[in-house]
Amino acid sequence: MILSAHQPAYLPWLGYFEKIANCDIFVFLDTVQFEKNSFINRNKIKTSQGAQWLTVPVKMKGHISATLQDTLIDDSKPWRSKHLKSIEMNYRKAPFFNEYFPKLENLLSLPEQTVAELCWQQLQFWLTELNIETKVVRSSDLLVDSKKSDLVLDLCKHFNAEHYLSGILGKDYLDEASFMTNGITIQYQDFQHPLYPQLWGDFLPSMSIIDYWMNCGSDLQNISTRRNNGL
């Protein structure tokens, strides 16, 4: 069994979904703390002027001691309508815009109050839209409260996973010896970003899923194959 885990992300990039598609269980880490200037509450779309950030405003008071379950969205700012307007302006000439934009309007009309819930509800949408059938669980539903490398190891032990699929940054904090002692193999994701048709000139990698979705549709078969991770 292959397990992977990642913190919530707003409108994630292709590599996020490739990681989910290549594991048997994915743990949505909603018990971690909010990180400012991360991809938890923001992501990039492509415009005629280059990349543009779409950021969900959050109430920062007390966030240092709070988890993403308790990190509140600041709905005093009209971010939902601004994001939709930016997407409409920059993707209305994309092949799938007319078909997909109404779905996006419905998605961004949901009244979530916390960052964790916003990302969770959106993740359910994207997994259905992209036909990814991996089992996804929330860390907040599990009795696992360790931190960093120990958290990942305990999640693997909880689900009796034999392999852990990590992002490349896991090399900075995972205690590989502890995993080896417990008979768990760590595989680091080697995501090869595909080239695909985009609007607005030269190709820009690492955009939000919005970019691929609007330009290429919902078929991720060409980029999501377990053969790529060697397990």
Residue frames as qw, qx, qy, qz and C-alpha x, y, z in Angstrom:
[[0.000, 0.886, 0.464, 0.000, 0.00, 0.00, 0.00],
 [0.410, 0.247, 0.010, 0.878, 1.22, 3.48, -0.89],
 [0.200, -0.836, -0.444, 0.252, 0.34, 6.43, 1.32],
 [0.356, 0.332, 0.036, 0.873, 0.90, 10.11, 0.68],
 [0.239, -0.772, -0.485, 0.334, -0.01, 13.26, 2.56],
 [0.305, 0.304, 0.123, 0.894, -0.06, 16.97, 1.98],
 [0.030, 0.404, 0.424, -0.810, -1.39, 20.13, 3.55],
 [0.396, 0.735, 0.536, -0.126, -4.53, 21.65, 2.00],
 [0.279, -0.185, 0.357, 0.872, -4.03, 23.81, -1.07],
 [0.407, 0.659, 0.288, -0.563, -6.26, 26.29, -2.89],
 [0.697, 0.682, -0.053, -0.213, -6.74, 25.48, -6.59],
 [0.660, -0.488, 0.491, 0.291, -3.68, 23.17, -6.52],
 [0.274, 0.636, -0.568, -0.445, -1.21, 22.62, -9.34],
 [0.831, 0.238, -0.418, -0.279, -0.91, 19.48, -11.47],
 [0.372, 0.351, -0.799, 0.317, 1.80, 17.94, -9.29],
 [0.416, -0.177, 0.572, -0.685, -0.58, 17.88, -6.31],
 [0.844, 0.156, 0.107, -0.502, -3.06, 15.74, -8.22],
 [0.679, 0.422, -0.601, -0.023, -0.39, 13.54, -9.77],
 [0.024, 0.344, -0.801, 0.490, 0.74, 12.74, -6.24],
 [0.627, -0.007, 0.461, -0.628, -2.78, 11.82, -5.12],
 [0.835, 0.332, -0.197, -0.391, -3.40, 9.72, -8.23],
 [0.602, 0.428, -0.664, 0.118, -0.26, 7.68, -7.59],
 [0.055, -0.236, 0.817, -0.523, -1.07, 6.55, -4.06],
 [0.334, -0.346, -0.866, -0.139, -3.69, 4.30, -2.44],
 [0.341, -0.786, -0.481, 0.187, -4.46, 6.59, 0.50],
 [0.285, 0.482, -0.049, 0.827, -3.97, 10.34, 0.64],
 [0.382, -0.607, -0.541, 0.438, -4.08, 12.16, 3.98],
 [0.077, 0.781, 0.191, 0.589, -5.36, 15.73, 3.87],
 [0.524, -0.146, -0.490, 0.681, -3.30, 17.43, 6.59],
 [0.162, -0.752, -0.264, -0.582, -5.83, 19.86, 8.03],
 [0.678, -0.689, -0.210, 0.145, -4.30, 19.66, 11.52],
 [0.625, 0.023, -0.025, 0.780, -1.15, 21.57, 10.57],
 [0.114, -0.701, -0.220, 0.669, -0.67, 25.30, 11.08],
 [0.474, 0.855, 0.209, 0.031, -1.32, 27.97, 8.49],
 [0.610, -0.235, 0.226, 0.722, 1.81, 29.14, 6.67],
 [0.215, 0.861, 0.064, -0.456, 1.86, 32.66, 5.32],
 [0.279, 0.710, -0.487, -0.425, 2.93, 33.00, 1.67],
 [0.362, -0.112, 0.917, 0.121, 2.41, 29.29, 1.04],
 [0.275, -0.048, -0.688, -0.670, 0.11, 27.58, -1.46],
 [0.023, 0.327, 0.869, -0.371, -2.44, 26.80, 1.23],
 [0.204, 0.721, 0.495, -0.439, -4.57, 29.84, 0.44],
 [0.285, 0.786, -0.185, -0.517, -3.29, 30.97, -2.93],
 [0.711, 0.064, 0.588, 0.381, -2.24, 29.83, -6.38],
 [0.034, -0.489, 0.345, 0.800, -1.34, 31.18, -9.80],
 [0.666, 0.580, 0.467, -0.033, -3.19, 31.51, -13.08],
 [0.482, -0.024, 0.404, 0.777, -1.71, 32.59, -16.40],
 [0.237, 0.856, 0.296, -0.353, -2.55, 36.00, -17.87],
 [0.606, 0.737, 0.072, 0.290, -1.39, 38.11, -20.80],
 [0.024, -0.886, 0.355, -0.296, 1.05, 39.75, -18.35],
 [0.315, 0.351, -0.832, 0.292, 2.39, 36.47, -16.95],
 [0.431, -0.313, -0.826, 0.186, 1.48, 34.67, -13.73],
 [0.303, -0.507, 0.067, -0.804, -1.09, 36.21, -11.39],
 [0.110, -0.029, -0.879, 0.462, -1.74, 35.16, -7.80],
 [0.546, -0.489, -0.366, -0.573, -5.28, 34.40, -6.62],
 [0.224, 0.149, -0.739, 0.617, -5.22, 34.69, -2.83],
 [0.509, -0.620, -0.558, -0.214, -7.90, 33.79, -0.29],
 [0.032, -0.604, 0.374, -0.703, -7.66, 36.37, 2.52],
 [0.661, -0.342, -0.653, 0.143, -7.50, 34.93, 6.02],
 [0.404, -0.860, 0.049, -0.306, -7.87, 36.37, 9.50],
 [0.583, 0.442, -0.561, 0.388, -4.33, 36.26, 10.82],
 [0.360, -0.588, 0.431, -0.582, -5.03, 36.86, 14.52],
 [0.725, -0.315, 0.535, -0.298, -4.06, 33.77, 16.50],
 [0.864, 0.400, -0.233, -0.197, -3.04, 31.76, 13.43],
 [0.230, 0.596, -0.741, 0.205, 0.36, 30.88, 14.90],
 [0.277, -0.183, 0.847, -0.415, -1.26, 28.69, 17.55],
 [0.731, 0.280, 0.314, -0.538, -4.21, 27.54, 15.43],
 [0.468, 0.020, 0.811, 0.350, -4.57, 24.74, 12.90],
 [0.087, -0.029, -0.550, -0.830, -6.08, 25.11, 9.46],
 [0.205, -0.522, -0.824, -0.083, -9.36, 23.90, 10.91],
 [0.245, -0.752, -0.427, 0.438, -9.49, 27.10, 12.95],
 [0.252, -0.239, 0.245, 0.905, -7.99, 29.52, 10.41],
 [0.346, 0.690, 0.539, -0.337, -10.87, 31.71, 9.32],
 [0.395, 0.406, 0.462, 0.683, -11.40, 33.13, 5.85],
 [0.034, -0.430, -0.207, 0.878, -11.80, 36.91, 5.76],
 [0.249, 0.530, 0.738, 0.337, -15.04, 37.29, 3.84],
 [0.004, -0.820, -0.220, 0.528, -15.15, 41.02, 4.47],
 [0.004, 0.536, -0.514, -0.670, -13.22, 41.20, 1.21],
 [0.792, 0.413, 0.129, -0.430, -14.95, 40.21, -2.08],
 [0.215, -0.503, 0.779, 0.307, -12.28, 37.68, -3.02],
 [0.574, 0.241, 0.783, 0.014, -14.67, 35.15, -4.55],
 [0.499, 0.809, 0.279, -0.134, -16.04, 37.54, -7.15],
 [0.036, 0.855, -0.432, -0.283, -12.55, 38.91, -7.84],
 [0.416, -0.288, 0.835, 0.217, -11.17, 35.44, -8.47],
 [0.576, 0.482, 0.660, 0.005, -14.02, 34.56, -10.79],
 [0.333, 0.914, 0.021, -0.229, -13.58, 37.82, -12.68],
 [0.132, -0.707, 0.630, 0.293, -9.83, 37.21, -13.10],
 [0.494, -0.014, 0.855, 0.160, -10.42, 33.67, -14.32],
 [0.528, 0.686, 0.490, -0.107, -13.14, 34.78, -16.71],
 [0.194, 0.912, -0.196, -0.303, -10.99, 37.58, -18.17],
 [0.090, -0.649, 0.718, 0.236, -8.00, 35.34, -18.76],
 [0.293, -0.063, 0.947, 0.119, -9.62, 32.06, -19.81],
 [0.584, 0.481, 0.347, -0.553, -12.77, 33.03, -21.72],
 [0.568, 0.599, -0.422, -0.374, -10.99, 32.08, -24.97],
 [0.204, -0.344, 0.915, -0.045, -9.87, 28.70, -23.60],
 [0.352, -0.007, -0.816, -0.458, -11.40, 25.60, -25.25],
 [0.376, -0.371, -0.846, 0.078, -13.30, 24.42, -22.18],
 [0.005, -0.044, 0.323, -0.945, -14.28, 27.80, -20.70],
 [0.524, -0.167, -0.213, -0.808, -17.96, 27.77, -21.64],
 [0.754, -0.188, -0.612, -0.146, -18.42, 24.25, -20.31],
 [0.630, -0.145, -0.586, 0.488, -16.44, 24.62, -17.11],
 [0.067, 0.305, -0.236, 0.920, -16.85, 28.18, -15.88],
 [0.612, -0.461, -0.172, -0.619, -20.40, 27.62, -14.53],
 [0.846, -0.250, -0.442, 0.161, -19.00, 24.75, -12.43],
 [0.476, 0.115, -0.348, 0.800, -16.40, 27.11, -11.04],
 [0.262, -0.440, -0.004, -0.859, -19.04, 29.70, -10.20],
 [0.799, -0.427, -0.292, -0.306, -20.93, 27.07, -8.21],
 [0.783, -0.071, -0.424, 0.449, -17.75, 25.90, -6.50],
 [0.303, 0.154, -0.277, 0.899, -16.81, 29.39, -5.35],
 [0.416, -0.498, -0.168, -0.742, -20.32, 30.13, -4.14],
 [0.737, -0.356, -0.567, 0.099, -20.04, 27.60, -1.29],
 [0.235, -0.864, 0.097, -0.435, -19.96, 29.46, 2.07],
 [0.818, -0.144, -0.399, 0.389, -17.01, 27.78, 3.80],
 [0.299, -0.945, 0.017, -0.127, -15.69, 29.70, 6.79],
 [0.590, -0.640, 0.432, 0.237, -12.28, 28.10, 7.35],
 [0.241, 0.649, -0.631, -0.350, -9.33, 27.50, 5.06],
 [0.245, -0.159, 0.956, -0.003, -9.41, 23.77, 5.77],
 [0.521, 0.444, 0.667, -0.294, -13.06, 23.42, 4.82],
 [0.435, 0.758, -0.151, -0.462, -12.64, 25.54, 1.70],
 [0.149, 0.546, -0.784, -0.256, -9.76, 23.37, 0.48],
 [0.354, 0.014, 0.924, -0.142, -11.50, 20.14, 1.49],
 [0.575, 0.569, 0.452, -0.376, -14.70, 20.92, -0.41],
 [0.413, 0.753, -0.344, -0.381, -12.71, 22.03, -3.43],
 [0.106, -0.406, 0.898, 0.129, -10.58, 18.89, -3.30],
 [0.528, 0.256, 0.783, -0.208, -13.71, 16.73, -3.46],
 [0.545, 0.738, 0.098, -0.385, -14.78, 18.66, -6.55],
 [0.242, 0.722, -0.584, -0.281, -11.44, 18.30, -8.31],
 [0.304, -0.225, 0.926, 0.010, -11.06, 14.60, -7.55],
 [0.590, 0.463, 0.621, -0.230, -14.47, 13.96, -9.08],
 [0.441, 0.821, -0.081, -0.354, -13.80, 16.25, -12.02],
 [0.184, 0.682, -0.686, -0.174, -10.43, 14.64, -12.76],
 [0.931, 0.032, -0.281, -0.233, -11.67, 11.07, -12.19],
 [0.246, 0.440, -0.762, 0.406, -9.18, 10.34, -9.39],
 [0.781, -0.373, -0.374, -0.334, -10.48, 7.52, -7.18],
 [0.430, 0.215, -0.671, 0.564, -7.79, 7.47, -4.47],
 [0.518, -0.671, -0.525, 0.074, -9.14, 7.18, -0.93],
 [0.185, 0.513, -0.213, 0.811, -8.75, 10.54, 0.83],
 [0.555, -0.620, -0.531, 0.161, -8.98, 11.04, 4.59],
 [0.057, -0.869, 0.121, -0.475, -8.63, 14.08, 6.83],
 [0.451, 0.208, -0.675, 0.546, -5.93, 14.00, 9.48],
 [0.318, -0.295, 0.338, -0.835, -8.42, 15.63, 11.84],
 [0.862, -0.135, -0.142, -0.467, -10.44, 12.40, 11.74],
 [0.820, 0.131, -0.513, 0.217, -7.47, 10.33, 12.91],
 [0.653, -0.756, 0.033, 0.030, -5.98, 9.85, 16.37],
 [0.775, 0.118, 0.010, 0.620, -2.52, 10.89, 15.23],
 [0.113, -0.988, -0.107, -0.014, -1.09, 14.06, 16.76],
 [0.702, -0.334, 0.193, 0.599, 2.67, 13.84, 16.21],
 [0.163, 0.903, -0.085, -0.389, 4.66, 16.37, 14.19],
 [0.204, 0.737, -0.553, -0.332, 6.74, 16.54, 11.02],
 [0.377, 0.336, -0.845, -0.175, 8.59, 13.29, 10.22],
 [0.134, 0.025, 0.909, -0.394, 6.98, 11.46, 13.15],
 [0.563, 0.360, 0.273, -0.692, 3.54, 12.49, 11.90],
 [0.607, 0.442, -0.490, -0.443, 4.17, 11.00, 8.48],
 [0.221, 0.239, -0.940, 0.102, 5.62, 7.82, 9.97],
 [0.294, 0.133, 0.761, -0.563, 2.68, 7.43, 12.34],
 [0.642, 0.397, 0.000, -0.656, 0.23, 7.89, 9.47],
 [0.516, 0.376, -0.730, -0.247, 1.98, 5.14, 7.53],
 [0.062, 0.087, -0.940, 0.324, 1.86, 2.85, 10.57],
 [0.474, 0.205, 0.449, -0.729, -1.81, 3.71, 11.19],
 [0.751, 0.427, -0.062, -0.499, -2.75, 2.52, 7.70],
 [0.809, -0.158, 0.538, 0.177, -0.12, -0.27, 7.50],
 [0.566, 0.807, -0.120, -0.121, 1.39, 1.40, 4.45],
 [0.883, -0.104, 0.206, 0.409, 4.52, -0.17, 3.02],
 [0.487, 0.261, 0.220, 0.804, 5.51, 2.86, 0.95],
 [0.048, -0.808, -0.296, 0.506, 5.33, 6.61, 1.49],
 [0.485, 0.542, 0.340, 0.596, 5.19, 8.87, -1.55],
 [0.320, -0.693, -0.192, 0.616, 6.74, 12.19, -0.53],
 [0.354, 0.933, 0.029, 0.060, 7.15, 15.51, -2.23],
 [0.694, 0.435, -0.271, 0.505, 10.73, 16.44, -3.03],
 [0.110, -0.711, 0.315, -0.619, 10.90, 18.77, 0.00],
 [0.888, -0.426, -0.049, -0.164, 10.47, 15.76, 2.25],
 [0.797, 0.233, -0.308, 0.464, 14.20, 15.22, 1.91],
 [0.090, 0.606, -0.295, 0.733, 14.64, 18.24, 4.18],
 [0.445, -0.441, 0.408, -0.664, 12.79, 16.81, 7.18],
 [0.940, -0.096, -0.173, -0.277, 11.98, 13.10, 6.86],
 [0.395, -0.576, 0.709, -0.094, 13.97, 10.79, 9.13],
 [0.711, 0.329, -0.520, -0.340, 14.65, 8.10, 6.55],
 [0.205, 0.266, -0.902, 0.270, 16.28, 5.80, 9.08],
 [0.421, 0.042, 0.627, -0.654, 13.09, 5.66, 11.17],
 [0.763, 0.328, -0.090, -0.550, 11.06, 4.67, 8.13],
 [0.547, 0.395, -0.735, -0.069, 13.58, 1.99, 7.20],
 [0.074, -0.195, 0.857, -0.471, 13.49, 0.61, 10.75],
 [0.553, 0.217, 0.524, -0.610, 9.72, 0.26, 10.43],
 [0.461, 0.159, 0.826, 0.282, 9.91, -1.41, 7.04],
 [0.365, 0.829, 0.360, -0.224, 8.53, 1.56, 5.13],
 [0.568, 0.129, 0.363, 0.728, 10.07, 2.69, 1.85],
 [0.092, 0.773, 0.135, -0.613, 10.15, 6.38, 1.01],
 [0.524, 0.370, 0.521, 0.563, 9.71, 7.29, -2.65],
 [0.051, -0.544, -0.066, 0.835, 10.19, 10.93, -3.63],
 [0.551, 0.711, 0.408, -0.153, 7.85, 12.26, -6.26],
 [0.351, -0.253, 0.483, 0.761, 9.57, 12.89, -9.57],
 [0.435, 0.721, 0.480, -0.248, 6.88, 14.88, -11.35],
 [0.360, -0.018, 0.482, 0.798, 7.77, 15.72, -14.93],
 [0.288, 0.583, 0.293, -0.701, 5.66, 18.73, -15.77],
 [0.544, 0.409, 0.652, 0.334, 3.91, 18.22, -19.12],
 [0.018, 0.207, -0.245, -0.947, 3.82, 20.78, -21.88],
 [0.240, 0.562, 0.792, 0.002, 0.27, 21.49, -23.00],
 [0.165, 0.565, 0.364, 0.722, -1.52, 24.18, -25.01],
 [0.232, -0.579, -0.443, 0.645, -1.85, 27.46, -23.09],
 [0.214, 0.917, 0.270, 0.200, -3.14, 30.91, -23.87],
 [0.179, -0.975, 0.128, 0.026, -0.89, 33.98, -23.74],
 [0.284, 0.815, -0.503, 0.056, 2.41, 33.11, -25.36],
 [0.380, 0.408, -0.807, 0.195, 5.30, 31.07, -23.99],
 [0.744, -0.343, -0.565, -0.095, 4.50, 28.13, -21.74],
 [0.195, -0.575, 0.503, -0.615, 4.47, 28.73, -17.98],
 [0.559, -0.112, -0.819, 0.069, 4.69, 25.63, -15.75],
 [0.288, -0.208, -0.713, 0.604, 3.29, 25.17, -12.25],
 [0.322, -0.246, -0.096, -0.909, 0.06, 27.07, -12.73],
 [0.542, 0.003, 0.579, -0.609, -3.11, 26.21, -10.82],
 [0.375, 0.214, 0.895, 0.108, -5.18, 23.26, -12.04],
 [0.381, 0.734, 0.292, -0.480, -7.45, 25.94, -13.52],
 [0.156, 0.667, -0.487, -0.542, -4.96, 26.48, -16.35],
 [0.071, -0.135, 0.954, 0.259, -4.75, 22.83, -17.44],
 [0.296, 0.429, 0.805, -0.284, -8.48, 22.26, -16.88],
 [0.357, 0.742, 0.155, -0.546, -9.60, 25.22, -18.98],
 [0.229, 0.650, -0.550, -0.472, -7.15, 24.47, -21.79],
 [0.222, 0.284, -0.913, -0.190, -7.08, 20.68, -21.89],
 [0.751, -0.259, -0.392, -0.464, -10.13, 19.35, -20.05],
 [0.664, -0.554, 0.346, -0.363, -10.33, 16.88, -17.21],
 [0.982, 0.122, -0.133, 0.064, -8.33, 13.94, -18.60],
 [0.246, -0.828, 0.503, -0.030, -5.15, 13.49, -16.58],
 [0.988, 0.022, 0.153, 0.031, -4.32, 10.04, -17.97],
 [0.694, 0.603, -0.183, 0.349, -1.21, 11.26, -19.74],
 [0.110, 0.673, -0.468, 0.563, 0.38, 12.65, -16.58],
 [0.590, -0.428, 0.472, -0.496, -0.95, 10.33, -13.87],
 [0.893, 0.139, -0.413, -0.116, 0.48, 6.86, -14.00],
 [0.766, -0.603, 0.223, -0.012, 1.90, 4.80, -11.21],
 [0.887, 0.246, 0.025, 0.389, 4.68, 3.66, -13.51],
 [0.264, 0.816, -0.151, 0.492, 6.25, 7.09, -13.06],
 [0.402, -0.775, 0.341, -0.348, 6.98, 6.69, -9.36],
 [0.380, 0.459, -0.796, 0.109, 8.64, 3.29, -9.58],
 [0.429, -0.220, 0.712, -0.511, 6.51, 1.55, -6.96]]
